[in-house]
Amino acid sequence: MSKGINKPTEPDSERRKMKSYLRSVRREGGEVIMEGREVSPGYAATNAVREDGTGPYMMDCIYNDAGKIIQIRFDRVKKQ
């Protein structure tokens, strides 16, 4: 085993993918909303992707009439 090299865990990898995707949406003019307020892509990715691979949030994409994503919303999912 190599010293000093840490293989990223699966949740870390998923967080990076999510953050990258959310950054691209924001670059294109879209908003990232979590629980009703605008947040950074990093904040959303960190809170939406959990260690066990699940998240307490549901992600919805909001499109304009041309089919472009204008908003990504994360809303907390509560157990009934």
C-alpha positions as a printed NumPy array, in Angstrom:
array([[  0.   ,   0.   ,   0.   ],
       [  1.368,   3.417,  -0.952],
       [  1.981,   5.914,   1.798],
       [  0.553,   9.394,   1.444],
       [ -1.974,   8.43 ,  -1.224],
       [ -5.552,   8.269,  -0.083],
       [ -8.108,   6.856,  -2.455],
       [-11.24 ,   9.015,  -2.321],
       [-14.216,   7.372,  -0.728],
       [-17.343,   6.921,  -2.795],
       [-19.252,   9.746,  -1.05 ],
       [-16.273,  12.087,  -1.613],
       [-16.286,  11.195,  -5.288],
       [-20.042,  11.742,  -5.529],
       [-19.727,  15.097,  -3.752],
       [-17.08 ,  16.224,  -6.253],
       [-19.255,  15.168,  -9.178],
       [-22.268,  16.962,  -7.712],
       [-20.251,  20.111,  -6.974],
       [-18.856,  20.143, -10.514],
       [-22.335,  19.716, -11.999],
       [-23.819,  22.463,  -9.825],
       [-20.947,  24.796, -10.731],
       [-21.671,  24.246, -14.419],
       [-25.366,  25.057, -13.863],
       [-24.4  ,  28.228, -12.023],
       [-21.937,  29.241, -14.793],
       [-24.833,  28.981, -17.236],
       [-26.892,  31.375, -15.114],
       [-28.83 ,  28.885, -13.   ],
       [-29.431,  29.117,  -9.275],
       [-28.735,  26.506,  -6.611],
       [-31.411,  26.635,  -3.893],
       [-31.431,  24.607,  -0.683],
       [-34.361,  24.844,   1.715],
       [-35.544,  28.059,   0.067],
       [-32.277,  30.012,  -0.021],
       [-29.522,  30.345,  -2.597],
       [-26.365,  28.452,  -1.628],
       [-22.98 ,  27.68 ,  -3.151],
       [-22.462,  24.503,  -5.182],
       [-20.038,  23.26 ,  -2.516],
       [-22.51 ,  23.783,   0.306],
       [-25.27 ,  21.995,  -1.591],
       [-23.03 ,  19.064,  -2.55 ],
       [-21.689,  18.657,   0.987],
       [-25.16 ,  18.589,   2.515],
       [-26.938,  16.593,  -0.187],
       [-24.494,  13.658,  -0.381],
       [-24.114,  11.709,   2.865],
       [-21.489,   9.202,   3.979],
       [-23.894,   6.29 ,   3.549],
       [-24.64 ,   7.347,  -0.042],
       [-28.062,   8.711,   0.756],
       [-29.139,  12.25 ,   1.373],
       [-32.021,  13.8  ,   3.222],
       [-32.707,  16.03 ,   0.207],
       [-34.654,  15.649,  -3.01 ],
       [-33.187,  17.45 ,  -6.011],
       [-35.514,  19.088,  -8.541],
       [-34.449,  20.781, -11.759],
       [-36.509,  23.758, -12.909],
       [-36.412,  24.501, -16.651],
       [-37.338,  27.566, -18.662],
       [-39.501,  27.393, -21.809],
       [-36.4  ,  26.709, -23.928],
       [-35.518,  23.642, -21.848],
       [-32.53 ,  25.222, -20.067],
       [-32.053,  24.561, -16.34 ],
       [-32.638,  27.825, -14.505],
       [-32.747,  26.471, -10.963],
       [-31.82 ,  23.383,  -9.005],
       [-33.735,  23.032,  -5.762],
       [-32.879,  20.799,  -2.828],
       [-35.764,  20.204,  -0.444],
       [-35.491,  18.143,   2.723],
       [-37.297,  14.815,   2.635],
       [-38.961,  13.995,   5.918],
       [-39.954,  10.525,   7.047],
       [-43.693,  10.15 ,   7.563]])
